[in-house]
Structure formats: C-alpha cells, structure tokens
C-alpha cells in the first residue's frame, strides 16, 4: 500500500483552506457552510480508497481518443464494485446530512444500492455516458426530477472519480486534447484558472498566461486555448468576452454570446499559492450570480451555482 498522509492531516489542511476562504468571502459563508460536510467527507473518502486496489483501466485507444472519446467512457468493471459502493454510501449519507431536503432522496438511493450490488457501477456508467433514458427511468423509480438526480449522483461519485483520476492522468498527459470537456471522465469544467508558464505553443498561450480547466466531476485539469468557448467551440472573439470588477480584476467570468454559457476563472499568475481547484467555484460564486443575472447559464450545473441563481 502506498504511503499517504493521515486522514486527520488531510482534513485539517482542507479545513484551514475553507476557513481562509470564509474570511476572504464572508458574504458566502452560509453557502460554504452547507457544503463543508460534503467536502470533508470527500477528502476522507479519497484517503480511505487508498486501501482498495484500483481498477485496471487501459490507456486510451488513440483513434477514439483523438475523436473526442474520454478515457472512462466505457468504464463499468466489476473491479470497481467494492470501492465504488463504499464511496457512494458514504457520500449519499453526507449529502443527506448537509442538505436535509435531500435526506429522503439519499435514503431511497441507499436502499437501491443495498438491493442491487451492481447498481453503483450501472449508475456511474449512465452518468459518464450521459444516458438520458436510464437516468429518467431511475428518477421515476426513486421519485426525483432527472436533473436533481443527476446533480446528486455527480456529487456522490465525485470523490471516487477524483481518486481514479489521480492515477489515470499519466494515460492522457502528452496526448493532444482540444475539447472543452474532460479527457478523463467527459464532464465539463466547473471553473478555470490562468497561470504563467514557460515557453509553450502559441495556440496555448495568450497574454503570457495559460488557461487551465478544472473538471467538475473528477477534478482533472487540462489546458485549452484562451480564445475558445469550451461548450460550443467558437473562436470568434466578438462572441466571447469576460466580466470582472475593477476591485478584483484577477477574478473573471468568461461568457459566450453564441451558446449563452459561462465559466468562472481565477487568474493565479500573481498569487503566491494556488487555491484548491475544488474551492475556486466558491471563491468566485459572486461571478456566478452576475452571469446568471445577465441571462447566461453555467457550463456545468452544480448545487453551488444552482443556489446562486
């Protein structure tokens, strides 16, 4: 078993980051408080999963990968069952505690897991392949709106997929990927950041900084051209713009007038420490509010930007 930091150390470090975030953004303390238990449960789970053998996942087939098929598109092996089931139960329980309106929903989903040990793998595959019919069927069976079920499952599966992505990044690094969705799991980003880099290809550089996208589901990070909409792919500069307050020019939200999507962005090129990618969406929650008020919709819908609507 690989050496890893004690769970208490990981949780303590994360709590310190959350505390500093609350001090910087006191107006969002109530929203952050809602998610604190879920974030901590996810950190604990990622540490606990180190005791499970990782499923064997082969490197991508280059022809399919080049065509835009993410690495985990066909994921769903029996090797995933033990860790995936344990993780799903932990996170559904944490969601029920953090969000009381979701408690009954989480209980119903937990009952389905107890009845069918293969359910977690089937649900994960459904989510990764964006299969609408099975999602609607499950939503009807458990009495949920399909979009609510999708968001809840994404949050519940997230720590497991984060754990997987830590070991799978080596399979896709160095292979060209110019999509706005994640090369590991296929999800769209929940935020992005700009950072300075060494000499890079012109297509990846603009104004001296690289743009990195942060996956909403597995937290993998990949580069994409600055003048490029991750959703519709337009590179028409007249269709793309960013909004930022004069007081905080390093906090931006990029909007696309062609597809009406937006994505928040933190310029960390002058910051001493890069914040955790999972906390950047909360750092920029005020920009979610601004973009939603102007009629734009998030590139990836989650609990936090739904609350910001």
C-alpha positions as CSV (number, residue, x, y, z in Angstrom):
1,X,0.0,0.0,0.0
2,X,1.3,3.5,-0.9
3,X,2.3,5.9,1.8
4,X,-0.3,8.6,2.3
5,X,-0.9,11.5,4.6
6,X,-3.1,10.6,7.7
7,X,-6.8,11.4,7.2
8,X,-6.6,13.9,10.1
9,X,-3.8,15.9,8.4
10,X,-5.7,16.0,5.1
11,X,-8.9,17.1,6.8
12,X,-7.1,19.7,8.9
13,X,-5.4,21.2,5.8
14,X,-8.7,21.4,3.9
15,X,-10.4,23.0,6.9
16,X,-7.7,25.6,7.0
17,X,-8.3,26.4,3.3
18,X,-12.0,26.6,3.9
19,X,-11.5,28.9,6.9
20,X,-9.3,31.3,4.8
21,X,-11.9,31.2,2.0
22,X,-14.7,32.2,4.5
23,X,-12.5,35.1,5.8
24,X,-12.0,36.3,2.2
25,X,-15.6,35.9,1.2
26,X,-17.7,36.4,4.4
27,X,-20.9,37.0,2.4
28,X,-20.8,33.4,1.1
29,X,-20.1,31.8,4.5
30,X,-23.6,30.4,4.7
31,X,-23.3,28.7,1.3
32,X,-19.9,27.3,2.0
33,X,-21.2,26.0,5.4
34,X,-23.7,23.9,3.5
35,X,-21.0,22.2,1.5
36,X,-18.4,21.9,4.2
37,X,-19.5,18.4,5.4
38,X,-19.7,17.1,1.9
39,X,-16.2,18.4,1.0
40,X,-14.7,16.9,4.2
41,X,-16.4,13.6,3.6
42,X,-15.0,13.5,0.1
43,X,-11.5,14.2,1.4
44,X,-11.8,11.4,3.9
45,X,-13.1,9.0,1.3
46,X,-10.2,9.7,-1.1
47,X,-7.8,8.8,1.7
48,X,-9.8,5.6,2.6
49,X,-9.9,4.5,-1.0
50,X,-6.2,4.1,-1.0
51,X,-6.9,0.8,0.8
52,X,-8.8,-0.5,-2.2
53,X,-7.0,-1.9,-5.3
54,X,-7.5,0.5,-8.2
55,X,-9.4,-1.0,-11.2
56,X,-7.3,-1.8,-14.2
57,X,-8.0,0.8,-16.8
58,X,-6.0,0.7,-20.0
59,X,-4.6,3.8,-21.7
60,X,-6.9,5.3,-24.3
61,X,-7.1,3.9,-27.9
62,X,-5.6,6.8,-29.8
63,X,-8.1,6.9,-32.7
64,X,-11.1,7.0,-30.4
65,X,-9.4,9.5,-28.0
66,X,-8.5,11.8,-30.9
67,X,-12.1,11.7,-31.9
68,X,-13.1,13.0,-28.5
69,X,-14.0,9.8,-26.6
70,X,-12.9,10.3,-22.9
71,X,-10.8,7.6,-21.2
72,X,-13.6,6.4,-18.8
73,X,-16.4,6.4,-21.4
74,X,-16.7,2.6,-21.2
75,X,-15.9,2.3,-17.5
76,X,-18.0,-0.1,-15.5
77,X,-16.0,-3.2,-14.5
78,X,-16.7,-5.4,-11.5
79,X,-13.4,-4.4,-10.1
80,X,-15.0,-1.1,-9.2
81,X,-17.8,-2.5,-7.1
82,X,-16.2,-2.6,-3.6
83,X,-14.6,0.9,-3.6
84,X,-17.4,2.5,-5.6
85,X,-20.2,1.0,-3.4
86,X,-18.4,2.1,-0.2
87,X,-17.8,5.6,-1.5
88,X,-21.3,6.0,-2.8
89,X,-22.8,5.1,0.6
90,X,-20.5,7.5,2.4
91,X,-21.3,10.4,0.1
92,X,-25.1,9.9,-0.1
93,X,-25.1,9.8,3.7
94,X,-23.1,13.1,3.8
95,X,-25.4,14.7,1.3
96,X,-28.4,13.8,3.3
97,X,-26.9,15.4,6.4
98,X,-25.7,18.5,4.6
99,X,-28.9,19.1,2.7
100,X,-31.9,18.0,4.8
101,X,-34.3,18.2,1.7
102,X,-32.1,15.5,0.1
103,X,-32.2,13.1,3.1
104,X,-35.2,11.1,1.9
105,X,-33.8,11.0,-1.7
106,X,-30.4,9.8,-0.4
107,X,-32.2,7.1,1.7
108,X,-34.1,5.8,-1.3
109,X,-30.9,5.6,-3.3
110,X,-29.0,3.9,-0.5
111,X,-31.8,1.3,-0.4
112,X,-31.4,0.6,-4.1
113,X,-27.7,0.0,-3.5
114,X,-28.4,-2.5,-0.7
115,X,-30.9,-4.3,-3.0
116,X,-28.6,-4.4,-6.1
117,X,-24.8,-4.5,-5.6
118,X,-24.3,-3.7,-9.3
119,X,-26.3,-0.5,-9.2
120,X,-23.4,1.8,-8.4
121,X,-21.4,0.6,-11.5
122,X,-24.5,0.9,-13.7
123,X,-25.3,4.4,-12.4
124,X,-21.7,5.5,-12.9
125,X,-21.7,4.3,-16.5
126,X,-25.0,6.1,-17.0
127,X,-23.5,9.3,-15.8
128,X,-20.3,9.1,-17.7
129,X,-22.0,8.3,-21.0
130,X,-24.8,10.9,-20.3
131,X,-27.5,8.3,-20.9
132,X,-30.8,10.1,-20.6
133,X,-33.3,7.2,-20.8
134,X,-31.8,5.2,-17.9
135,X,-31.5,8.4,-15.9
136,X,-35.1,9.3,-16.4
137,X,-36.2,5.7,-15.5
138,X,-34.2,5.7,-12.3
139,X,-35.5,9.2,-11.4
140,X,-39.1,8.0,-11.8
141,X,-38.4,4.9,-9.7
142,X,-37.0,6.9,-6.8
143,X,-39.4,9.9,-7.2
144,X,-36.8,12.6,-8.3
145,X,-36.6,15.1,-11.0
146,X,-33.9,13.8,-13.5
147,X,-31.7,16.9,-13.2
148,X,-31.8,16.7,-9.4
149,X,-30.9,13.1,-9.6
150,X,-28.0,13.9,-12.0
151,X,-26.6,16.5,-9.7
152,X,-26.9,14.3,-6.6
153,X,-25.2,11.4,-8.3
154,X,-22.4,13.6,-9.6
155,X,-21.7,14.9,-6.1
156,X,-21.8,11.3,-4.7
157,X,-19.5,9.8,-7.3
158,X,-17.1,12.8,-7.4
159,X,-14.6,11.6,-4.7
160,X,-14.3,8.2,-6.3
161,X,-13.6,9.7,-9.7
162,X,-11.1,12.1,-8.2
163,X,-9.3,9.2,-6.7
164,X,-9.3,7.4,-10.1
165,X,-8.1,10.5,-12.0
166,X,-5.1,10.8,-9.7
167,X,-3.7,7.6,-11.2
168,X,-5.1,8.0,-14.7
169,X,-3.7,11.4,-15.6
170,X,-0.5,9.7,-16.8
171,X,-2.5,7.9,-19.5
172,X,-3.6,11.1,-21.2
173,X,-0.8,13.6,-20.5
174,X,1.1,14.5,-23.6
175,X,-1.7,13.5,-25.9
176,X,-3.4,16.3,-27.8
177,X,-6.8,17.2,-26.4
178,X,-8.6,20.3,-27.6
179,X,-12.1,19.6,-26.2
180,X,-13.9,21.7,-23.6
181,X,-14.9,18.6,-21.7
182,X,-12.6,16.4,-19.5
183,X,-10.3,13.8,-21.2
184,X,-10.7,11.5,-18.2
185,X,-14.4,11.4,-17.5
186,X,-16.1,13.6,-20.1
187,X,-17.6,16.2,-17.7
188,X,-17.5,19.9,-18.4
189,X,-15.4,22.2,-16.1
190,X,-16.9,23.9,-13.1
191,X,-14.2,26.7,-13.2
192,X,-10.9,27.5,-14.7
193,X,-7.7,29.4,-13.8
194,X,-4.9,31.3,-15.6
195,X,-1.3,30.8,-14.7
196,X,2.1,31.8,-16.1
197,X,4.0,29.1,-18.0
198,X,7.3,28.6,-19.6
199,X,7.7,28.8,-23.4
200,X,4.6,27.0,-24.9
201,X,3.0,26.6,-28.2
202,X,1.3,29.7,-29.5
203,X,-2.1,28.1,-29.5
204,X,-2.0,27.5,-25.8
205,X,-0.8,31.0,-24.8
206,X,-2.4,34.4,-24.7
207,X,-1.2,37.5,-22.9
208,X,1.5,35.4,-21.2
209,X,-0.8,33.0,-19.3
210,X,-2.2,29.5,-19.9
211,X,-5.8,28.7,-19.3
212,X,-6.5,25.5,-17.3
213,X,-9.9,24.0,-17.0
214,X,-10.9,22.2,-13.8
215,X,-13.2,19.2,-14.2
216,X,-16.4,19.4,-12.2
217,X,-16.6,15.6,-11.7
218,X,-13.1,14.1,-11.4
219,X,-11.1,17.4,-10.8
220,X,-8.6,16.6,-13.6
221,X,-7.1,19.8,-15.0
222,X,-6.2,20.3,-18.7
223,X,-5.2,23.2,-20.9
224,X,-7.4,24.9,-23.5
225,X,-6.8,27.9,-25.7
226,X,-7.9,31.2,-24.2
227,X,-9.9,32.4,-27.2
228,X,-12.1,29.3,-27.4
229,X,-15.5,28.5,-25.9
230,X,-15.3,25.1,-24.1
231,X,-19.0,24.4,-24.9
232,X,-19.7,25.4,-28.5
233,X,-16.1,25.7,-29.6
234,X,-16.4,29.1,-31.2
235,X,-13.2,31.1,-31.5
236,X,-15.0,34.2,-32.7
237,X,-13.6,37.0,-30.5
238,X,-16.7,39.0,-31.0
239,X,-18.8,36.3,-29.4
240,X,-16.5,35.9,-26.4
241,X,-15.9,38.3,-23.5
242,X,-15.1,38.4,-19.8
243,X,-16.6,40.3,-16.9
244,X,-14.6,41.4,-13.9
245,X,-14.9,44.0,-11.2
246,X,-12.4,46.8,-11.1
247,X,-11.5,46.0,-7.5
248,X,-10.8,42.3,-8.3
249,X,-9.5,42.1,-11.9
250,X,-8.0,38.6,-11.2
251,X,-11.5,37.2,-10.7
252,X,-13.3,36.8,-14.0
253,X,-16.2,35.1,-15.7
254,X,-16.0,34.3,-19.4
255,X,-19.2,34.3,-21.3
256,X,-20.1,33.2,-24.8
257,X,-22.8,35.1,-26.7
258,X,-23.2,32.3,-29.2
259,X,-24.2,29.4,-26.8
260,X,-25.1,31.6,-23.8
261,X,-22.8,29.6,-21.5
262,X,-20.4,31.0,-18.9
263,X,-17.3,29.8,-16.9
264,X,-15.7,31.4,-14.0
265,X,-11.9,31.9,-14.0
266,X,-9.3,32.9,-11.3
267,X,-6.0,34.5,-12.5
268,X,-3.4,32.9,-10.2
269,X,-0.4,34.2,-12.1
270,X,0.3,36.8,-9.4
271,X,-0.9,34.8,-6.4
272,X,1.7,33.2,-4.1
273,X,-0.4,30.0,-3.6
274,X,-2.8,28.3,-6.0
275,X,-6.1,27.6,-4.2
276,X,-7.5,24.1,-4.3
277,X,-9.4,23.7,-7.6
278,X,-12.4,22.3,-5.8
279,X,-12.7,25.6,-3.8
280,X,-12.3,28.0,-6.7
281,X,-16.0,27.8,-7.6
282,X,-16.9,29.0,-4.1
283,X,-14.2,31.7,-4.4
284,X,-15.9,33.0,-7.5
285,X,-19.6,32.5,-6.5
286,X,-20.4,36.2,-6.9
287,X,-19.5,35.9,-10.6
288,X,-21.9,33.0,-10.9
289,X,-24.6,35.4,-9.6
290,X,-23.6,38.2,-12.1
291,X,-23.6,35.8,-15.1
292,X,-26.9,34.3,-14.2
293,X,-28.5,37.7,-13.7
294,X,-27.3,38.6,-17.2
295,X,-29.1,35.5,-18.6
296,X,-26.1,33.2,-19.1
297,X,-26.2,29.5,-17.9
298,X,-23.3,27.6,-16.3
299,X,-21.2,25.3,-18.3
300,X,-21.7,22.7,-15.6
301,X,-24.6,22.9,-13.2
302,X,-24.0,22.0,-9.6
303,X,-25.5,22.6,-6.2
304,X,-23.5,25.8,-5.6
305,X,-24.4,27.7,-8.8
306,X,-28.0,26.5,-8.6
307,X,-28.1,28.2,-5.2
308,X,-26.6,31.3,-6.8
309,X,-29.4,31.5,-9.3
